[in-house]
Amino acid sequence: MIELRQDDAQDPALRGTDGAEPPARALSDRSTELAAACSRALEALDLEQPIVTREGMTVDDLVRAKMHYLVAQDRSLVQQIQLSDAKAATVLTLMGLLTVNSDSVPLGTGPAATLSLLFLALMGGCLACALWAVIPRYPPGSVRDALSARDRYSWPGLASDALEIDDYAEFMRTSQASQMILSVARSNAAVSRILLKKFRALRLSFQFAGAAVFVLGLRAALGL
């Protein structure tokens, strides 16, 4: 997500003549400009900008620290995705077994049939969300082609038909530190969005499961 810096909001070009807060249109234009800069192809980056630090680190140490941070972040995101998939698979197994062995087929009318129907509906939502969280997905070809220009770290970008094997090998042979750092950073940002979607679906699955178990317990308590 692109965020405006505090000093951007203080830019006179983005503020009204009376010093009021910048209008929504100006902020929108600024956000669009920043988003376009972040999606720029790796070959189009300005490599003339110096890599410097004000903390007494050499350029080698700084690049090494940045890459170590990004790679460790990538590993953490991958582990969280694996944990999410494992939880979703567990929910699918346990709730599926509970549904099969619950004897909650809605027959006839009355409170028992209503509770059974509600239970099955909640379990259906639970299983659907868990399945959505764990099912493998990948971007279409057009998206992979766009990724290959700005990200040479994630596998969808490398799997693009627009990126030849020899071109990728040549890029890695001649790439600069800034290109590699931005490539890993962009990949991590994309993976974090995937992880958020998985956890949202998993959270909904647990909520459906909790409601279904409550309905099942209510039916048992009422002796229906």
Salt bridges, closest charged atoms under 4 A:
ASP7 OD1 - ARG5 NE 3.39
ASP8 OD1 - ARG5 NH2 3.10
ASP8 OD1 - ARG30 NH2 3.21
GLU33 OE2 - ARG30 NH1 3.38
GLU43 OE2 - ARG152 NH2 2.79
ASP61 OD1 - ARG64 NH1 2.90
ASP85 OD1 - LYS198 NZ 2.89
GLU170 OE2 - ARG173 NH2 2.54
